[in-house]
Amino acid sequence: MSSFRRIARQIFLWSVILGGFAIFSYTSKKIPWHEASFLLPLVTFSPMAFLSQIFEIEILYKWWVSAAMTVFVASVFIGGSELAVSVVAFSTLAAEVILNFEIWKKSYREFFEKVLFNVSQLIISVFIGAIVFNVLGGKPPPWMETRDFLPPLVTFLVCWFVNTSLVSGIISLSEGTSFLYHLKFDLRHLTIQLFSLNTLAILLALVYTQSPLHVLLIVVPLGLIHYSFMGYTRLRRSAVEAFEKLMRALRLRDEYTATHSERVAELAVKIARKLKLGQEEIERIRAAARIHDIGKVAIPDKVLLKEGALTPEERELIKQHPLIGADLISGLEVYKDCVDIVKYEHERWDGSGYPEGLKGEEIPLGARIVAVADVYDALRSDRPYRPALSLDQAIEELKQMRGRELDPKLVDILFEILQEECSKEKEKVSSS
């Protein structure tokens, strides 16, 4: 992490924490702690929100989802910012302490920063949502007319947007990922779940108004939405785990192919970031690069591991592995956007590649990026038919391939990356 990004992250982190504390201090002065009309919904909604967060699901790397936002927004409808902020503070603080207890053992600072940030960003989210609800003329349920439902619908979307933006902000500054990545992911992949949570927030407020005991009925649909999150995540992970097992099986046959794919993925991501591609596109390239040689599972050992020159028939057999790999991953949700990269990674800039002889920009960008990373790592690795090339030798080979087999712009970017890494290594040596 660069020093600029580290400073920006700390400023953002503590701005959110201080903002959350300021809002809690402001609302707590107006809370009628002694009134049953406040305590009853607090006692009702806080355990529901707590349990929702305890069983949150990691749907992406460091991106957790739960049904708790339904409860928080329903609290806005019932008791305004005072109730919502209180429900968030009590339920989220308890849940975060439990969920991050392992971090406490490693780093007190990281533990407090994570817990305080997560509580504060939710406090800010519901407080802004409550302001929007009031500005739009929202009123507590029951809602009798159609126009009464507009403020609740908009309020949920505002709370979700603020919550997602704040979490995306801290992840972006910490990991260097795109700020918009998680917003786009939710809208693209979780639209039905978001709509269901929005509807349930309205239903929860309506049911509570009729009878607090009947709120227990909402637990069932909340559980179903939670289960749908689990199902979506399980489907993605099952597919990934299945192909990782195939790659492990391939490693037993050919150690180079399996470890090579990891290195290619790492380098392909660096090239993609230099191109300033969106985070979703970068993740697509990473995923495809990790399995770009998966089709080799269908290639016989006598061909795959042959030390001498391949016969024309064997070469034609090897050329089938991109098609085999593309066929293996086609139809799988988690890899549906990776098919073209796996299929066309062996196409060449001048049209001399396979399987379809595409040339220039006819070849998908992701496939061109993986091809450059693939060729470089192959040149720098020991193969049955030759030893690994030195860095200078590999660069000379790439210069010969630039504009012929490989995209010249991407080769230039690779040279830039290699130069930067060499400079960093020299700085380390000189400083030590």
N, C-alpha and C positions, 0 to 999 in steps of 0.2 A: 504494500500500500504506500503510495507516495505521501510525502509530508503534507502537501496541500490537501489531499483527500482525507488524511488523518485528522487534520485540524478542522476541516469542514464537517467531518463526521461528529467530532466532539461538540462543535457549535450546534449542529442540528439536534444531537442527542439531548444535550442539556437545555436547549430551548424548549423542546417538547416536554421534558420532565418538569421544568419550571412552570411552563404553561399549564400543565396538568395540576400541579400543586396550587397555582393561583386560582384556577377554576374551582378546585375542591374547597379551598378556603372561602371563596366568595359564596358558593352555594350552601356550604355548611352553616353559614350564619343565618340562612333563611329556612333551614330545615326544622319543622315542628316535631322534634323527637318524641314528645309526650303524647301526640295524637295518634289514635288507632288508624285513622284514614291514611297515615303515612307508614306506620309500622307494619300493618298487615300486608300491603303489597311488597314492602321491603323484605319481610320474612318469607313471602311466597316466591318472589322472583329471584332472590339471591341464591338459594340452593339450586334452582334450575340452571341459572347462568354458570354457577360453579361446576356442576356436573358436566355441562356442555363443554366447558373449557378443559376439564380434566381428561376428557376423552377426545380431545382435538386430534386431527389427522394431518400428517405431513404429506401434502399433496404434491409439492415440489420441494427441491432442496431449500431448507430454511423457510418454507412457506407453509404455515399451518392454517387449517380452516376448522371451524366449528359452527354449531347452530346458536351460539351465545348471542349473536347480534340480534336475533329475533327477540330474545328476552329484553335486551337493552332498549331496543326501539319501542317495544310494548310499554316499557317503563316510562318512556318519554310521553306516550299517549295518555297514560294513567295519571302520572304525577309530575310531569314536566322535568326540567333539568335537575331539580333537587332530588327526586326519586331516582332518575336514571344515573346520575353521578354517584349516588350512594350505592346503588346496586353494582355498578361497575367497580367501585373502590373495594367493597367488601368481597365480592365474588372473585374478581380478577386477582387481587392481592393474595388471597388464600390459594387460588389455583396456581399462580405463578411461583409462589414459594415452594409448593410441592413439586411442580413440574421441573423446576430448575435447581432442585436440592443438590444434585450431583455436581453442578457448577460451583456451588458454595464450597465444596471440598477442595476444588482446584484454585479458585480465584474469588475472593470476596468482592473485589471491585467489579468483575464481570457479572457476578450474580446480582449485585445491587443495580447496576446499570440496566441489565436486561429486565429485571422485575419492575423497576421504576418506569422504564420507558414503555413497557407493554401496558401497564396500568394507566399511565398518563396519556398515551395516544388514544386509548379508548375513552377516557374522560373527555378529551378534546372532541372526539368524534361525536359523542352523544350530546355534548353541550352545544356544538354547532348545529346538530340535528334539531335540538329543542328550539333554538333560535329560528331556524327555518320553519319549523312547525307553527310557531307563534306568528311569524311574519305572514305566512300563507293563510292565517285565520283559523288554524286548527283548534279543535276543542276536544275535550275528553269524550270517550264513547258513553252512550250508544250513538252511532251515526245513522241517521234516518234517511238522508237524501244522498243522491249519487255524488254531488259535489263535495260532500263531507269526506269522501275517501281520497280526494286528491292530495291534501296535505300529508296524510299518513304515507301514501305511496312515495311521494317526493322525499319525505323525511328519511325513509329507509335508504333510498338511493344515495342521499347526501351522506348519511352515516357510513354506509359502505364505502363510498368514494373517499371520504376523509381518512377512514381507517386504512384502506388499501394504499392510499397515497403516502401516508406517514410511514407505514411499514416498508413500502417500496423504496422510500427515500433512504431509510437507514440501511437497507440491504444494498441498494445501489452504491452508497458511499463506502460501505464495508467491503463489498465484493467486486465493485467496478462493473456491475451489470446495468442494463438499461432500466431507467426509472419506469418506463411504460410497460415493461415486460409482463408484470403480474396483473396490471389492469387489463391488458389485452387478453391474457390467459383466462382470467375469470369470465370476461365477456364472451370469449370464444368457446370455452369448454364447460363453463358452469352456469350458463344462462338459466336453465330450468331450475337448478338448485337455488339460485339467487331469487328468481321469481317466487319460488315456493316459500323461501324464508320470509320474503316481503309479505306474502299473503298470510302466512302464519303469525307474523307480528300483529297484523290487524285483527286476525281471529282471536289471538291470545288476549288482546285488550278487550275485545267484545265479550268473550266468555268470562273474563275476570269481572267485568261490570255486572254481569248477570248473577254470577255466583263464584266466589274465590275457590271453592272446593272443586268446581267443574274444570278448573285449570289443569287438573291431572289428566283430563282427556286429551289435552294438547301434547302431552308427553309422547303419545303414540306417533302422531305425524312428525314430531321433532325427531324421534328415534328413526323413523323411516328415511328422513332426509340425511341424517347422520350415516345411516346404512348405505345410502346412495353415494355419499362421499367415499365411504370405505370401498364400495364396489368399484367405483371409478379408479381409485388408487390401486386396489388389488389387481385390477385388469392390467393397468400400466406396468406395475411391478412384476406381475407374473410373466408378461411378455419379455421384459428386460432380463429377468432371472433365467428364463428358458434359453435365451440366446447367449447369456453369459456362461451358462452351463455348456452350450455347444462350443463356445470359444475355449472353455477349459478342456473340453474333450479334444479340441483341435491342438491345444498346447501339448497334450500327451503325444500327439503324432508329430507336431512341428512347432517347437518352442518359438522359433522366429516369428511365425505368422501371428501368434496370439499376443506376444509382447510388442511386436511391431505395430499392431493396431492401436495399442494404448499410446505409443509415442506419436503415431500419425495423428491421432485425435488431438493430442496436446499441441502439436505444431499447427494443425489446421485451425484450431481456435485462435491461436496467436495471429495467423494471417487474416482470419475473419475480423478480428478486433481492429487490426490495422486498417481494414477497409471500412471500419465504423458501421458494420452491419448491425441490425437489430438483435436484441438478445434472443428472441425466439429463433431467428435464423442461425445464430451462433450455436444454440443448443441443438438444432436440427443437424448441423454440420458435425458437431461433437458426437452425437448419437450414431450418425451414419458412418463416421470414420472408425468408430470403435468396432463396427461389425462389417466393414467394407469387404473383408475377405471371407465372410461367413460361408460363401458358396464353395470354398475349398474343402468343406467337409465331405463333399460328394466326389472329390478327386482322389483316385487310388494312390496309395503310398508310393508305389513304384514310379509314378509320374511326379507327384508332389515333392518327393524327397530325392529325386534322381540327381546324382552329382554331375553327370555328363550332359552333353547337349541333348535337347529334346528332339524327337523325330517330328516330322510335319503332323502326323496324326496326334501325337502327344501334345503338340503346341495347340492344335485345334481343340483338344479336350480341355486344356488349361483355359482357353478363351471362353469356355462355357461358364466359368465360375461367377462372373458378374450377373449373368442371367439367372443362374441357380440361386444366388444370394437374393436378387430382387424378387424372385418368385417366393422364396421362403418368408420374406418379411411383408409381402403385399397382403393387404387385408387386415393387418394388425394395427389397431388404433395408434399405439405408441410409436410405430415406425412408418405410418402411412405417408409421411412427408419425406421419408428418407429413401424411398424406392429409386427415384431418379439418380440420386447421388451414387448409390451402390451399383446401379445398372450401368452408368456412363462414366465411372471413374477411370476406366482404361481407354476412353476416347482420347484422341490426340489433337492438338491445335491445328495441325495441317491436314487432318482427316484420315490419317493412317492408322488410327486406333480401332478398337472393337467395343461393342458388338455391331454397331450400325454405321460406323465410319463418319460420325458427326465431326464438324470442323468449326474452329473459331468459337464465336459466341452462341452457336447452335448448342454447344455443350453447356448444361446447367452450371451456373457459377459454383455451387457447392461441390459439384463433381470436379471442376477445374482446381478448386482449392485443395481438395483431398488428394488429387493427382500430384500436385506439386509437393505436398507434405510426404506422400507415399514414396515418390521417387527419391527425395532427399534422404529419407530414413533408410531406404533400400541401399543406396550408395554408401551410406555410413555404417552398414551392418555386414557382418560376416555371412557369406552365403556358401552353399555346398560347392559352387563352381568358382568362387573367388573370395579373397579376403576383403575386409572393409577398407574403403578408401579413406584417406586423410581428409581433413576439412578442405584444404586447398585443392586436392584432386576432385573432391565432390563438387566444389564451386566451378571448376573448369568444365566438368561434365555438364552441369546445369546451364552454363553459358552456351554450350554447344546445342543444348535442347531448347533453349529459350527461343520462342517464336516458331519452333518446329513441332516438337512434341508437347511443349508446355506453354501456357498463357504467359507472354512476356511480362505483362504488368505484375502478375502474381509472383513470378520468379524474382523480379526486382524487389518486391516487398519481402520475400524470403531473405534475400541478401541483406536488406536493411535490418531484419530481425537478427540475423546471424552476427552482423557487425555490432549491434547493440549488446548482444550477449557476450561477445568477445571483449568489448570495452568494460562491461561489468566485471568479468573475470579478472581482467588486468587491474582494475581498481581494488578488488579484494586482495589480490596478491601484493600490490604495492602498500596497502593499508596494514597488512599483516606483517 
